[in-house]
Amino acid sequence: MLADFLYQFKDYFIGFNVFRYITVRAALSAITALLIALWIGPKIIALLKKYQIGEEIRSDGPQTHLVKRGTPTMGGLIILFSVLVAVLMWANLNNMYFILVFIATISMGMVGFFDDYLKSVKKMKKGLVGRYKLLGQILLGLFIGLIIYFHPYFDGLHSNTSIPFFKNLEFDFSWFYVFVVVFVITGSSNAVNLTDGLDGLASGLAAISFFALAGIAYVSSNVNFSDYLNIIYLPGAEELTVFALAIFGAVLGFLWYNSYPAEVFMGDTGSLAVGSALGTIAVLLKKELLLLLIGGVFIFEVISVIIQTTYFKYTKKKYGEGRRVFKMAPVHHHFELKNWHEAKVVSRFWIIGILLALLSLTTFKTQ
């Protein structure tokens, strides 16, 4: 990586010593990803327009969304390319934490790309069959879970997770831990995918979540900070700081073009990749339960769909006519149909996301 190359010149100029510091590499990772996203964004958007790779809008959704038909999708390529370049430059490529989150991000990005390709290029309305997409998520979760559970690198932490708000309290899932990892990664991947329904909503919330996780990764990998804050010490997890901030920077760069009115959508290429990275980092940091707070808005979006679907089926069976709790699910559409402007929904959800992220960080002092 570039950081290693530059560090070799420390004997000629002491200033090159900075490239051994995680804070410097992480900051450069975020800046690099941001600048690349800003630079390559218009080029990818133009390419998507050229090949008419546009979004199809649901006819039963908010009528204000009909004007978005044809807006370029597959914008997740901007995020993936920016992250790829940034981490190859500034991360330690031999680090186990880095390898696992890198595999998770790229593999689900490929699944999402295939789904977008079928929908936008091949004009297959449903894209990749849902069960195949789910299979890919489950296989990824099994792979990550089995590595953590059996690999000696994670000795002593194979199946543990930290309990938020309780001092030095961990829970050992034992053999069930692999299934927990599958659930977390599959759930987070789908949660971001469901949330990606308004201009800038998923990308803004993702930026907030990854920034919080980057801070957690930094203190978790520092023996002094982790001891002071009473959290699990994870030597080597500093590379997750570099990776999380790379996604943070890439998503911010993407948000420049995805904010209202969006010039491009991330599509499944971006949402599945970003969601799987979010879940994988939480798993590697042993913060699976804390992810419920950090990604609280994502979780609520999923819950709203579950509530809506379950209640509709229940009332249809009982009364012969399906009834709804929300005007439309996911819940961001509910507020749109209550005549909230799209930008207002997004900004208010961002505010909630920031508050939840800050609240999650306060748990360290009570653990």
N, C-alpha and C positions, 0 to 999 in steps of 0.2 A: 504494500500500500504506500501511498505517497508520504504519509506521516513517517513511516520507517525510513524511507529514502532521505527525507529532509533531516531527520534526526542524526543521520550519519555525519552530517557536517558540523556537529556541535563542537568538535575539536578545532575547527577553523573560525567559528563564530558562536559565542556562548548563547546567542539568541535562539539558536536552533534547538536548545534544550526544551523549549515550550512544547514541542511536538510529542513529548512523552506524557504530558498532562492530559488527563481525560477531559477536563473542562475545555481545553483548547480544541481538542479533536472533536468533541461533541458540538461545540459552537460552530466550528468550521463545517461540520457535517450539515447542520441546519442551514447555514448561510449558502453553502454549495447547492443543496437541494432546492432551496428557494430560488436562487438565481437561475438555475438550470430550468426549473419549471416555468419561470417567467419568460425565459428565452425560447424554450422549445414549444411552449403553449400555442402561440399563433401558428406555428408550422404544422403541428398535429391537427389543430382545428381546421386549417385550410385543407389538409389532406383528407380529413373526414368529410368535409363539404364536397370536395372534388369527387369522391366516390359515393356520395349521397348516403353516408352512414348516419342516419338520423333516428331520433327517438319516436316511437309510436306511443300515442297518448290514449289512455283508457277513455272510452266514450261515456262510461258511467261515473267518471270522476268529476271534480269541480270543472265547471265550464270555462273558467278563466285559464285552465291549463291547455285548452285546445290550440291556443296561439303558439304553444311550444312545439307542436308537431313538426318534425323535421330538424329540430335542433341537434347538432352533432352529439353523438354519444360515444362510448369507448374512451372518454377522456381520462379514464384511469391509467391509460398508457403514459400520460404526462407524469402522474405520480410515480408509477413503477420505474420509468426511465430515470427520473430525478433521484429517487432513492438508490437505485442501483449504482449510479455513478458516484453519488456522495459516499456511500458506505465502502465502495471499492477503493476510494481515495483515503478515507480517514479511519476505517474500522480495522480491528485485528481479525483477519480472515480465518485464523486458526482457532479462534475462541469458540467453545462449544455452544455458549448462549447465542452468539451471533449466527452460527451455522443453522441452528434450529429455527430461529425466527426468520432467517433469510429463506429457508426452504418453505416455511409456512406461507410467507408473503408471495413468493414467486409461484408456488404451485397453485394456490387459490386464485392468483391473478390469471394464470393460464386457463383455469376452469371458467372463470368469469369472462375471459376473452372469447373462449369457444362459445359460450352462451350468447354473448353480444353478437358474435359473428353469425350465428344461426338466425338470430332475430333480425338483425339489421342488414346483413348482406344476402343471406339465403331466404329472407322474408318468411321464416318459420315463426308464427305468432308467439308460440310458447317457448321458443328457443330450446335450450338443453332441457331434456325431460327432468322434472323435479327430483325424481328418485336418484338419477345419476349424479346430479349436483350434490344431493345429500350424501350419497355414497362417497364422493370425493372428500367432503368435509369430515365424514366419519373416519375414513382411512387416514387422513392427515392427523386427526386427533389421536387415533390409535398409535400411529408412528411416534408422535411427540410423547404421548403418555408412556409407551413402552420404553422409550429411550430414557426418560427421566426415572422410571421405576427400576430399570435393570442396570443402567450404565454406572460404572464405579465413579464417574465424574461427580455424580450427585449423591455420593455416599453420605448417609446420615440425614438426607432430606428427601429421600425417594418419594414418599407418599404423604408428607406433611404439608399443612397449610396454616397460615397465621390467622388468628381470630381477631378481627378489628375491635377496638375499644377495651381490650383486656390485656393486661401487662404480662408479657412473656408466655402467652397462652397459644399453644399450637394444637392442631387436631390431626391425628394420623388416620387417613382413609384406608390404610393397608392395601390389600389387593383391589379394592373398589376404586382406587385413585385413578386408574387408567380410564375408567368410565366417566369420572369427574372431568378429566381433561378433554375427553371427547365432547362432553356436554358443553363445557365452557367455550371451546374453540368453535364448535358448530353453532352454538347460540350467539356468540359475538359476531360471527361472520354473517349470520342471517339478520341479526339485529341492525347492523349498519346498512345492510341491503334494504331492509324495510324502511329505514329512516330516510334513505336517499330518495325523497319524493318532492322536496321543495328546493328551490335554488339556494345553494350554500348551506343547507341545514346539516347534512351528514358531514360535509367537509369541515365546517366550523366546529361542530361537536367533536369530531375526530382530533382536530388540532388541540383542543382543550384537554382531551383525555390523554393524548400522547405526551403532552407537555408535563402533565401530572405524573405519568408513569416514568418519564425520564428523570424527574426529581427523585422518585422512589428508588429507581435503579441506582442512582448515584449514591444515595445514603446507604443503601443495602450493600453496596460493594466496598464501602469504607468501614474498616474495622472499628474506628473510633466513633463515627457517627452512628453506626448500627448498635453499638454497645450503649451509647448515650440515649438513643431513642427506643431501646429495648425491642429491636426488630431482628429478624433472622439475618445473620451475616452471610452474604453470598459472594465469595471471592470469584472474580471473573465476570460478574454481572455488570461491570462498568461498560462493557460493550453494548449492553442494552440501552444505555444512555445515548450512545452514539447513534444507534439504530432508531430509537424512538424520536430523537431530535431530527434525524434525517427525514422521517415520515412527517413530523411536525412542519419542517420547512417546505417539503414537497406539497403538502396539503394546503399550506398557506399560499404557495405559488399558484396552485390549482384554483384556490378560492378567488384569486384575482379575476379569473375568467368564469368562475362558476357562481359568483354572487349575483343577486338579482339586478337586471334580467340576465339569466345565464347565457353565455355564449357556447357552453359545452356542458354535458353531463358526464359524470364519472362512469356510469353504467356498471354492470356487474364486474367488469374488469377491475375497477377501482374499489367498489364497495366490498366485494368478497375478499380481496387482497388486504385492504385496510382492516376489515373486521377480523380476519384470521390473525393478522399481526397483533391487533389489540388483545385478543384472547390469549395468544401464545406468550406475549410479554407478561401478562398478568399471571399466567401459569408458572412461567420460569422464575418470576419474582416471589412466588408463593403468596400471591395476593388475589387468589381466585374469588374470595368472598368480598374483598374490598372493591373488586371490579363492579359489583352490583351498585356501589355508590359512585365510583368514578364515572361509569357509563350509565348512570341512572336514567338519563333521557332515552338512551337506546333501549334499555330494559323496559321502560314504560311503553315505548312504541310497540314492542313485541307483546307485552301484556294486553294492550288495547286490542290487538288483533285476536288474541286468544279469547278474551272476554266477549268480543263481538261475535266471533264465530260460534263459540260455545252457547251463548245465550240465544243466538238466532236458531241454532239447531234444536235447542231445548224447547223454545216457544213454538217452533213449527211442529214439533212432535206432539206437544201438549195441547196447543190451541188450533193447529192446522194452518197457522200463519206465522211466519218468522218475524220477530221483533228485534229492535236494535237498541243497544245502550248508547252508542255514539252515532252521530249523523253519518259518519263514515270512518273506517279504520284503514291504515294507522291513524292515531289520534291527531296528527298534525292536520289531516284533512277535515277532521271534526271542527277544528277552530276556523278553518277556511270557510266552511259552510255556515259558520256563525257570523260570517261577514268580517272576519279579521283579514286584513291585507296579508298576503304571503310574506312580505318583508317583516311585518310585525310578528307573525308567528315565529319566524326564524330567529329574529333578534331576541325575543323573549325566551325561546328555548335555549339559545346560547347563554343567556344570563343564568338560567337554571343550571345549565351545564357547568358554568364557572363556579357557582355557589356549591354544587355537589363536589367538584374537584377540590375546592378549598376545604370543604368539610372533611373530605377523605384524608387530607394532609394533617388535619388536626388530630386524627386518631393516633398518630405516632406518640403524642405526648401523654395519651391516656393508656397506652399499651403497657 
